[in-house]
Amino acid sequence: MRNTPRKTGLAIVLALTLMVSLVTGTSQAADPPYRVMVFSKTAGFRHDAIPAGIQALRDFGSANNFTVDATEDSARFTTANLAQYKVVVFLNTTGDVLNGTQQTAFEQYIAGGGGYVGVHAAADTEYDWPFYGGLVGAYFHSHPAIQQVTVRVDDHVHPSTAHLPGAWVRTDELYNYRTNPRGAAKVLARLDESTYSGGNMGADHPIVWCQNFRGGRSWYSGLGHTQASYSEVNFRTMLLGGIRWVAGMVPGDCAPDTQPGPTLLSRGRPATASSAENATYGAANAVDGNTGTRWSSQFADPQWISVDLGQTRSVSRVRLQWEAAYARAYRIETSADNANWSTVNTQSASDGGTDDIPFTATNARYVRVYGNARATAWGYSLWEFEVYGT
């Protein structure tokens, strides 16, 4: 799906300014100076991305007025030493890394208003320490092979995720967790298990979250396995935002949430269409979850396909997987009664493939794709028509 940029001088200047800021990790206003301890001790698997992560954090500190002390020495976990830090980052730690005395000192640090940032394998750490399990939010369970995924960003206000697109496509090692942190933490982003293989948490699969915990603050990202992550602008900006929130430099709402973000509502629901090429290509094929079957219309404009969600839902996203015969121009419409329709999104220059379209949440029972200009001499053809909401 293409979007045409505005080619004004002001827009170009603003875009360049923003890009420089994101690449360098520079905040817009200078924070007061503070210190961050980066802890990367491993007693299990050791990630080769640790050096890249430490360097990224040092870069952030240089550009954002904080000093980074990197260590793998557990003896640094004393009351006196921890007191000098606003934030302690557990960077891809694994296994049992602190003894009982060190654990007590860290608990006291958090209770006194200290901050914790956990990155990726921080969830694969200290399984026998209940305090730490609550602090990190959830323990690691398993992971499939490294692969591409679409991350669904639910919070576009929190300083760690405000910059991210609603559908953030990236490659990483994707953790499943033993429990879901929702209810204790604020979930900022989730993995869309329909976009990769090996997820086991279903429609609500948190991957980035934050919380206020026993007097302190906690922010965690399950992303960050690969070395490439630490040179990726969106990931770096997210990590910096998490650190700055934990340090108290920027505001952010991390009150626990109990409801998951938008989930797939259309799978297996009744679907109708203006036409079908023949009986093999009926509308139901577009909502069956099978990318080997498709709806295909007759070879004329306009055409439409509609799905009945069964009851009024809050819908906020449509995902279309086009076959080679796709719509050049179409609109997304919603209705409460299947008679009166409102347009929530218009596309005038689609280029086929997959169109992932977020829009302002609206209450509707019926959602329709109304095509008014084909891109080919054939009809309109969709492998999948997915509607998301709550």
SETIVEX-591071 format. One record per residue (C-alpha): residue number from 1; residue in one letter; x, y, z. Coordinates in steps of 0.001 Angstrom, whole numbers. Example, Ala and Ser with C-alpha at 12.3 -4.5 7.8 and 13.67 -1.06 7.14 Angstrom:
{site 1, 'a', {12300, -4500, 7800}}
{site 2, 's', {13670, -1060, 7140}}
***
This chain:
{site 1, 'm', {0, 0, 0}}
{site 2, 'r', {1553, 3289, -1068}}
{site 3, 'n', {1205, 6610, 650}}
{site 4, 't', {2099, 9791, -1273}}
{site 5, 'p', {4245, 12170, 840}}
{site 6, 'r', {3648, 15890, 925}}
{site 7, 'k', {6563, 17449, -883}}
{site 8, 't', {6789, 20770, 872}}
{site 9, 'g', {10024, 22317, 2010}}
{site 10, 'l', {8845, 22540, 5603}}
{site 11, 'a', {7848, 18878, 5680}}
{site 12, 'i', {11234, 17849, 4312}}
{site 13, 'v', {13084, 19896, 6922}}
{site 14, 'l', {10964, 18472, 9731}}
{site 15, 'a', {11421, 14933, 8479}}
{site 16, 'l', {15205, 15315, 8267}}
{site 17, 't', {15309, 16803, 11747}}
{site 18, 'l', {13285, 13925, 13125}}
{site 19, 'm', {15452, 11331, 11396}}
{site 20, 'v', {18644, 12798, 12815}}
{site 21, 's', {17058, 12757, 16260}}
{site 22, 'l', {15971, 9128, 15932}}
{site 23, 'v', {19272, 7853, 14588}}
{site 24, 't', {21376, 9553, 17246}}
{site 25, 'g', {18891, 8939, 20053}}
{site 26, 't', {18874, 12597, 20957}}
{site 27, 's', {15928, 13830, 23021}}
{site 28, 'q', {14247, 17116, 22147}}
{site 29, 'a', {14966, 18749, 25537}}
{site 30, 'a', {18011, 18097, 27708}}
{site 31, 'd', {17341, 15848, 30684}}
{site 32, 'p', {19104, 16555, 33978}}
{site 33, 'p', {22180, 14291, 34313}}
{site 34, 'y', {21727, 10831, 35783}}
{site 35, 'r', {23388, 7402, 35809}}
{site 36, 'v', {22337, 4052, 34346}}
{site 37, 'm', {23849, 697, 35239}}
{site 38, 'v', {23786, -1918, 32470}}
{site 39, 'f', {23993, -5466, 33823}}
{site 40, 's', {24633, -8281, 31326}}
{site 41, 'k', {25798, -11259, 33375}}
{site 42, 't', {24784, -14644, 31990}}
{site 43, 'a', {24565, -18006, 33758}}
{site 44, 'g', {22880, -19676, 30772}}
{site 45, 'f', {22741, -18904, 27060}}
{site 46, 'r', {24866, -15900, 26116}}
{site 47, 'h', {23571, -13559, 23416}}
{site 48, 'd', {26116, -12269, 20928}}
{site 49, 'a', {24120, -9020, 20767}}
{site 50, 'i', {25232, -7944, 24253}}
{site 51, 'p', {28196, -5828, 23048}}
{site 52, 'a', {25993, -4114, 20441}}
{site 53, 'g', {23404, -3428, 23131}}
{site 54, 'i', {25956, -1925, 25493}}
{site 55, 'q', {27290, 311, 22733}}
{site 56, 'a', {23780, 1474, 21833}}
{site 57, 'l', {23121, 2355, 25463}}
{site 58, 'r', {26402, 4258, 25666}}
{site 59, 'd', {25388, 6158, 22521}}
{site 60, 'f', {22046, 7020, 24129}}
{site 61, 'g', {23800, 8263, 27246}}
{site 62, 's', {26211, 10477, 25328}}
{site 63, 'a', {23352, 12083, 23423}}
{site 64, 'n', {20876, 12309, 26306}}
{site 65, 'n', {22893, 13420, 29328}}
{site 66, 'f', {23146, 10145, 31231}}
{site 67, 't', {26228, 8124, 32155}}
{site 68, 'v', {26307, 4392, 31461}}
{site 69, 'd', {28246, 1965, 33652}}
{site 70, 'a', {28310, -1517, 32116}}
{site 71, 't', {29105, -4475, 34346}}
{site 72, 'e', {28764, -8226, 34786}}
{site 73, 'd', {29859, -8066, 38415}}
{site 74, 's', {27021, -9103, 40729}}
{site 75, 'a', {28925, -7582, 43649}}
{site 76, 'r', {27805, -4189, 42326}}
{site 77, 'f', {24339, -4953, 43716}}
{site 78, 't', {24755, -3278, 47091}}
{site 79, 't', {22570, -659, 48689}}
{site 80, 'a', {25306, 1984, 48495}}
{site 81, 'n', {26241, 1322, 44865}}
{site 82, 'l', {22693, 1047, 43521}}
{site 83, 'a', {21741, 4353, 45147}}
{site 84, 'q', {23664, 6295, 42490}}
{site 85, 'y', {21560, 4949, 39595}}
{site 86, 'k', {18195, 6066, 38272}}
{site 87, 'v', {17912, 2916, 36133}}
{site 88, 'v', {19338, -599, 36135}}
{site 89, 'v', {19127, -2335, 32749}}
{site 90, 'f', {19130, -6129, 32639}}
{site 91, 'l', {20493, -6590, 29111}}
{site 92, 'n', {20004, -10184, 27920}}
{site 93, 't', {20845, -11635, 31306}}
{site 94, 't', {20176, -15357, 31754}}
{site 95, 'g', {19934, -17764, 34656}}
{site 96, 'd', {20731, -17223, 38327}}
{site 97, 'v', {22839, -14065, 38459}}
{site 98, 'l', {22357, -12626, 41981}}
{site 99, 'n', {22739, -14216, 45405}}
{site 100, 'g', {20320, -13653, 48271}}
{site 101, 't', {22081, -10603, 49688}}
{site 102, 'q', {22283, -8970, 46259}}
{site 103, 'q', {18622, -9724, 45630}}
{site 104, 't', {17657, -8020, 48881}}
{site 105, 'a', {19666, -4933, 47951}}
{site 106, 'f', {17940, -4760, 44574}}
{site 107, 'e', {14497, -5163, 46149}}
{site 108, 'q', {15288, -2252, 48473}}
{site 109, 'y', {16499, -194, 45512}}
{site 110, 'i', {13194, -707, 43682}}
{site 111, 'a', {11168, 1, 46836}}
{site 112, 'g', {13026, 3285, 47171}}
{site 113, 'g', {11923, 4455, 43723}}
{site 114, 'g', {14568, 2787, 41577}}
{site 115, 'g', {14003, 1838, 37958}}
{site 116, 'y', {14336, -1433, 36037}}
{site 117, 'v', {14572, -1997, 32278}}
{site 118, 'g', {14550, -5584, 31010}}
{site 119, 'v', {15628, -6495, 27494}}
{site 120, 'h', {14727, -9794, 25812}}
{site 121, 'a', {16399, -12574, 27865}}
{site 122, 'a', {15918, -10583, 31055}}
{site 123, 'a', {12752, -12722, 31155}}
{site 124, 'd', {14990, -15844, 31119}}
{site 125, 't', {16529, -14850, 34428}}
{site 126, 'e', {16071, -15629, 38161}}
{site 127, 'y', {13200, -18122, 37924}}
{site 128, 'd', {13339, -18873, 41656}}
{site 129, 'w', {13049, -15258, 42796}}
{site 130, 'p', {9337, -14304, 42949}}
{site 131, 'f', {10076, -10581, 43354}}
{site 132, 'y', {12000, -10580, 40091}}
{site 133, 'g', {9219, -12483, 38328}}
{site 134, 'g', {6802, -9734, 39284}}
{site 135, 'l', {9265, -7015, 38314}}
{site 136, 'v', {9992, -8338, 34816}}
{site 137, 'g', {6300, -9142, 34349}}
{site 138, 'a', {6497, -12648, 32843}}
{site 139, 'y', {9028, -15438, 32519}}
{site 140, 'f', {10257, -16902, 29227}}
{site 141, 'h', {8615, -20118, 28064}}
{site 142, 's', {9923, -20896, 24552}}
{site 143, 'h', {10668, -19425, 21148}}
{site 144, 'p', {10578, -20456, 17489}}
{site 145, 'a', {13315, -19719, 14950}}
{site 146, 'i', {14210, -16091, 14235}}
{site 147, 'q', {11741, -14741, 11671}}
{site 148, 'q', {9797, -11721, 10489}}
{site 149, 'v', {6738, -10673, 12466}}
{site 150, 't', {4197, -7888, 12583}}
{site 151, 'v', {4159, -6200, 15976}}
{site 152, 'r', {812, -4588, 16806}}
{site 153, 'v', {1451, -1363, 18703}}
{site 154, 'd', {-1433, -627, 21071}}
{site 155, 'd', {-130, 2479, 22852}}
{site 156, 'h', {759, 5451, 20643}}
{site 157, 'v', {1196, 7855, 23567}}
{site 158, 'h', {3780, 6204, 25821}}
{site 159, 'p', {7238, 7681, 25092}}
{site 160, 's', {8672, 4277, 24180}}
{site 161, 't', {6071, 3444, 21531}}
{site 162, 'a', {4619, 6781, 20391}}
{site 163, 'h', {6869, 6826, 17310}}
{site 164, 'l', {6024, 3317, 16114}}
{site 165, 'p', {3590, 2435, 13316}}
{site 166, 'g', {470, 511, 14252}}
{site 167, 'a', {1835, -2455, 12290}}
{site 168, 'w', {5575, -2656, 12940}}
{site 169, 'v', {7242, -5284, 10737}}
{site 170, 'r', {10630, -6504, 11949}}
{site 171, 't', {12777, -9633, 12378}}
{site 172, 'd', {13731, -10999, 15793}}
{site 173, 'e', {13602, -13996, 18100}}
{site 174, 'l', {10027, -14057, 19387}}
{site 175, 'y', {9434, -15165, 22958}}
{site 176, 'n', {6425, -17017, 24284}}
{site 177, 'y', {5862, -16420, 28002}}
{site 178, 'r', {4708, -18664, 30841}}
{site 179, 't', {2025, -16162, 31838}}
{site 180, 'n', {397, -13079, 30353}}
{site 181, 'p', {1509, -9864, 32106}}
{site 182, 'r', {-1747, -8086, 31261}}
{site 183, 'g', {-3653, -7157, 34387}}
{site 184, 'a', {-472, -6408, 36326}}
{site 185, 'a', {1259, -4342, 33630}}
{site 186, 'k', {300, -1993, 30807}}
{site 187, 'v', {801, -3791, 27487}}
{site 188, 'l', {2276, -1417, 24900}}
{site 189, 'a', {2708, -3807, 21961}}
{site 190, 'r', {1800, -7375, 20972}}
{site 191, 'l', {2957, -9998, 18504}}
{site 192, 'd', {480, -10831, 15753}}
{site 193, 'e', {671, -14634, 15727}}
{site 194, 's', {-1065, -14756, 12346}}
{site 195, 't', {2067, -13225, 10777}}
{site 196, 'y', {4629, -15829, 11924}}
{site 197, 's', {4864, -19434, 13073}}
{site 198, 'g', {5585, -20739, 16559}}
{site 199, 'g', {3534, -18435, 18788}}
{site 200, 'n', {1548, -20144, 21551}}
{site 201, 'm', {-212, -17296, 23367}}
{site 202, 'g', {-3006, -16640, 20877}}
{site 203, 'a', {-4543, -13311, 19960}}
{site 204, 'd', {-3183, -11546, 23050}}
{site 205, 'h', {589, -12018, 22943}}
{site 206, 'p', {2297, -9123, 24764}}
{site 207, 'i', {5883, -8301, 23796}}
{site 208, 'v', {6488, -4801, 25266}}
{site 209, 'w', {5012, -3628, 28567}}
{site 210, 'c', {5557, -1361, 31564}}
{site 211, 'q', {4362, -1064, 35148}}
{site 212, 'n', {4766, 742, 38423}}
{site 213, 'f', {6072, -1958, 40751}}
{site 214, 'r', {6404, -1833, 44544}}
{site 215, 'g', {7620, 1739, 44672}}
{site 216, 'g', {9684, 1701, 41487}}
{site 217, 'r', {9195, 1506, 37724}}
{site 218, 's', {9636, -1376, 35304}}
{site 219, 'w', {9746, -1475, 31497}}
{site 220, 'y', {10385, -4625, 29444}}
{site 221, 's', {10879, -5494, 25771}}
{site 222, 'g', {10894, -9082, 24567}}
{site 223, 'l', {12527, -7833, 21379}}
{site 224, 'g', {16291, -7398, 21204}}
{site 225, 'h', {17844, -10801, 20475}}
{site 226, 't', {19671, -9842, 17298}}
{site 227, 'q', {22702, -7628, 16862}}
{site 228, 'a', {20831, -5821, 14085}}
{site 229, 's', {18173, -4687, 16566}}
{site 230, 'y', {20594, -2251, 18170}}
{site 231, 's', {21195, -371, 14928}}
{site 232, 'e', {17494, -275, 13974}}
{site 233, 'v', {16050, 3213, 14413}}
{site 234, 'n', {12609, 2157, 15654}}
{site 235, 'f', {14016, -322, 18173}}
{site 236, 'r', {16651, 2124, 19442}}
{site 237, 't', {14060, 4869, 19871}}
{site 238, 'm', {11747, 2483, 21708}}
{site 239, 'l', {14507, 1390, 24085}}
{site 240, 'l', {15571, 4966, 24777}}
{site 241, 'g', {11960, 5923, 25477}}
{site 242, 'g', {11671, 3069, 27962}}
{site 243, 'i', {14819, 4157, 29774}}
{site 244, 'r', {13724, 7786, 29955}}
{site 245, 'w', {10284, 6804, 31297}}
{site 246, 'v', {11791, 4538, 33945}}
{site 247, 'a', {14199, 7331, 34925}}
{site 248, 'g', {11251, 9697, 35372}}
{site 249, 'm', {12407, 12053, 32628}}
{site 250, 'v', {9200, 11803, 30593}}
{site 251, 'p', {5591, 11061, 31574}}
{site 252, 'g', {3771, 7912, 30536}}
{site 253, 'd', {707, 5958, 31615}}
{site 254, 'c', {1624, 2463, 32801}}
{site 255, 'a', {-1501, 1708, 34817}}
{site 256, 'p', {-2423, -1961, 34367}}
{site 257, 'd', {-4876, -2834, 31620}}
{site 258, 't', {-7207, -5808, 31624}}
{site 259, 'q', {-8458, -5772, 28049}}
{site 260, 'p', {-6299, -6840, 25117}}
{site 261, 'g', {-5847, -4621, 22105}}
{site 262, 'p', {-7606, -5228, 18805}}
{site 263, 't', {-8106, -8899, 17939}}
{site 264, 'l', {-9288, -10703, 14813}}
{site 265, 'l', {-13102, -10552, 14686}}
{site 266, 's', {-13975, -11701, 11158}}
{site 267, 'r', {-12612, -15251, 10998}}
{site 268, 'g', {-15411, -17635, 10053}}
{site 269, 'r', {-18143, -14973, 10193}}
{site 270, 'p', {-20867, -14803, 7493}}
{site 271, 'a', {-19640, -12984, 4392}}
{site 272, 't', {-21523, -11753, 1331}}
{site 273, 'a', {-20421, -10100, -1888}}
{site 274, 's', {-21823, -8222, -4841}}
{site 275, 's', {-20807, -11117, -7099}}
{site 276, 'a', {-18544, -14117, -7470}}
{site 277, 'e', {-16609, -15209, -10519}}
{site 278, 'n', {-18121, -18672, -10048}}
{site 279, 'a', {-19168, -21017, -7221}}
{site 280, 't', {-15546, -21865, -6409}}
{site 281, 'y', {-14708, -18287, -5446}}
{site 282, 'g', {-17432, -17351, -2951}}
{site 283, 'a', {-17195, -14627, -320}}
{site 284, 'a', {-16744, -17106, 2548}}
{site 285, 'n', {-13286, -17964, 1210}}
{site 286, 'a', {-12014, -14531, 2234}}
{site 287, 'v', {-12768, -15065, 5945}}
{site 288, 'd', {-11834, -18737, 6337}}
{site 289, 'g', {-8229, -18184, 7456}}
{site 290, 'n', {-6938, -20193, 4505}}
{site 291, 't', {-4626, -18273, 2181}}
{site 292, 'g', {-5073, -20992, -425}}
{site 293, 't', {-8719, -20070, -1035}}
{site 294, 'r', {-10063, -16757, -2269}}
{site 295, 'w', {-13050, -14645, -3187}}
{site 296, 's', {-13079, -13407, -6766}}
{site 297, 's', {-15717, -11106, -8244}}
{site 298, 'q', {-17032, -10756, -11746}}
{site 299, 'f', {-14940, -8633, -14119}}
{site 300, 'a', {-16638, -5257, -13660}}
{site 301, 'd', {-16693, -2155, -11450}}
{site 302, 'p', {-17867, -1581, -8787}}
{site 303, 'q', {-17796, -4678, -6538}}
{site 304, 'w', {-17917, -5226, -2794}}
{site 305, 'i', {-17457, -7850, -83}}
{site 306, 's', {-18944, -7558, 3409}}
{site 307, 'v', {-18609, -9467, 6672}}
{site 308, 'd', {-21166, -9682, 9494}}
{site 309, 'l', {-19418, -9641, 12889}}
{site 310, 'g', {-22557, -10938, 14605}}
{site 311, 'q', {-22901, -8037, 17006}}
{site 312, 't', {-21757, -4443, 17292}}
{site 313, 'r', {-18026, -4288, 17905}}
{site 314, 's', {-15429, -1535, 18111}}
{site 315, 'v', {-13427, -1984, 14891}}
{site 316, 's', {-10142, -204, 14186}}
{site 317, 'r', {-8228, -2091, 11521}}
{site 318, 'v', {-8701, -4022, 8287}}
{site 319, 'r', {-6068, -6250, 6703}}
{site 320, 'l', {-6479, -7281, 3068}}
{site 321, 'q', {-4411, -9920, 1295}}
{site 322, 'w', {-4958, -9387, -2410}}
{site 323, 'e', {-4518, -11955, -5147}}
{site 324, 'a', {-2975, -10709, -8426}}
{site 325, 'a', {-6347, -9180, -9320}}
{site 326, 'y', {-6464, -6336, -6815}}
{site 327, 'a', {-8256, -3050, -6310}}
{site 328, 'r', {-6517, 125, -7405}}
{site 329, 'a', {-9105, 2249, -5598}}
{site 330, 'y', {-11486, 1215, -2849}}
{site 331, 'r', {-12916, 2300, 452}}
{site 332, 'i', {-13495, 627, 3827}}
{site 333, 'e', {-17050, 1106, 5079}}
{site 334, 't', {-18867, 207, 8289}}
{site 335, 's', {-22526, -172, 9140}}
{site 336, 'a', {-24725, -948, 12116}}
{site 337, 'd', {-27651, -2273, 10063}}
{site 338, 'n', {-26210, -3465, 6704}}
{site 339, 'a', {-28111, -662, 4974}}
{site 340, 'n', {-26533, 2655, 5960}}
{site 341, 'w', {-22790, 2785, 5389}}
{site 342, 's', {-20060, 5151, 6580}}
{site 343, 't', {-16613, 5400, 5025}}
{site 344, 'v', {-13744, 5034, 7504}}
{site 345, 'n', {-10855, 4851, 5027}}
{site 346, 't', {-10302, 5525, 1325}}
{site 347, 'q', {-7501, 4140, -852}}
{site 348, 's', {-6902, 5650, -4279}}
{site 349, 'a', {-3553, 4115, -5308}}
{site 350, 's', {-3207, 653, -3799}}
{site 351, 'd', {-400, -1458, -5242}}
{site 352, 'g', {-1779, -4840, -4193}}
{site 353, 'g', {-103, -7392, -1959}}
{site 354, 't', {-1120, -6843, 1647}}
{site 355, 'd', {-2906, -3648, 2697}}
{site 356, 'd', {-2874, -3169, 6479}}
{site 357, 'i', {-5185, -282, 7280}}
{site 358, 'p', {-5654, 1149, 10794}}
{site 359, 'f', {-8361, 3758, 11362}}
{site 360, 't', {-10117, 5510, 14209}}
{site 361, 'a', {-12112, 2981, 16204}}
{site 362, 't', {-15788, 2937, 15266}}
{site 363, 'n', {-18742, 856, 16420}}
{site 364, 'a', {-20129, -1407, 13724}}
{site 365, 'r', {-21588, -4832, 13085}}
{site 366, 'y', {-20837, -4943, 9352}}
{site 367, 'v', {-17600, -4064, 7573}}
{site 368, 'r', {-17335, -3778, 3806}}
{site 369, 'v', {-14613, -3350, 1200}}
{site 370, 'y', {-16119, -1392, -1692}}
{site 371, 'g', {-13983, -1488, -4812}}
{site 372, 'n', {-14579, 1166, -7451}}
{site 373, 'a', {-11510, 761, -9681}}
{site 374, 'r', {-9776, -2500, -10590}}
{site 375, 'a', {-6032, -2623, -11233}}
{site 376, 't', {-6365, -5383, -13844}}
{site 377, 'a', {-8828, -6608, -16450}}
{site 378, 'w', {-9911, -9313, -14029}}
{site 379, 'g', {-12247, -8836, -11073}}
{site 380, 'y', {-11437, -8153, -7426}}
{site 381, 's', {-9810, -11090, -5677}}
{site 382, 'l', {-8939, -11448, -1962}}
{site 383, 'w', {-7175, -14326, -267}}
{site 384, 'e', {-8135, -12921, 3128}}
{site 385, 'f', {-10318, -10110, 4460}}
{site 386, 'e', {-9563, -9557, 8145}}
{site 387, 'v', {-11306, -7154, 10511}}
{site 388, 'y', {-9764, -6337, 13901}}
{site 389, 'g', {-11251, -4675, 16944}}
{site 390, 't', {-12545, -5300, 20445}}
***
